[in-house]
Amino acid sequence: MKSPQYSVLILGLDNAGKTTFLESLKNQYNQQSKPLDKITPTVGQNVGVIHLPANSCNLKFWDVGGQQNLRKLWPSYYAQCHGIIFIVDSSDKLRLNECKEVFLNMVIEDDQLSDSGIPILMLANKQDKEDSLEVQDIKEIFNKIAEKLDASDSRVLPISALTSKGVKESIDWLIVRMQRNKKNRPPTYR
Ligand code: GDP
């Protein structure tokens, strides 16, 4: 029997931890991945599928790269995805403003995002580092922007992709919202 499959776009600046997050997911759900401290920057797309037995469905993740020249490709994925994860490096205070601008542009530039009801999960990554911003500080910046997405559920959650802390909880949050939004964005069956 075919299982429902939801596609999730993993976005964020380069070096935010997108690849590490995807490998951490594969590690936890599929038991096959690279050692998390041996990951090299993504060039082009990085795709991975995990199976969630408890929800009887598959999640397909697309990490499409966060370098400036790749960001213009992001909107071409919005029409097909069921959820978006935006990863922030909480320890990189120097790039927080850039990160905020990129998120704001993403939200205001494309009506598909606010109209489709697709959930948007912001992950405050690298919480294991001592000098990281608290999740509350990240919330203050990003929740104001996320309010512009009328139809979408959004949330900011703390994680460490490197230690995998909070990773499973983040998927638990997302899957419930994608299933709730399936009238607007039905899953595909594979
Ligand atoms: P990407 O460019 O967004 O795909 O970022 P990567 O996954 O390649 O990670 C960039 C760097 O940040 C690598 O050196 C990772 O080991 C490191 N990194 C990623 N996540 C974490 C984390 O949760 N904690 C710490 N301390 N380092 C991390």
Boltz pocket constraint, residues with backbone or C-beta under 6 A from the ligand:
constraints:
  - pocket:
      binder: B
      contacts: [[A, 12], [A, 13], [A, 14], [A, 15], [A, 16], [A, 17], [A, 18], [A, 19], [A, 20], [A, 21], [A, 36], [A, 37], [A, 39], [A, 40], [A, 41], [A, 42], [A, 66], [A, 125], [A, 126], [A, 127], [A, 128], [A, 129], [A, 159], [A, 160], [A, 161], [A, 162], [A, 163]]
      max_distance: 6.0
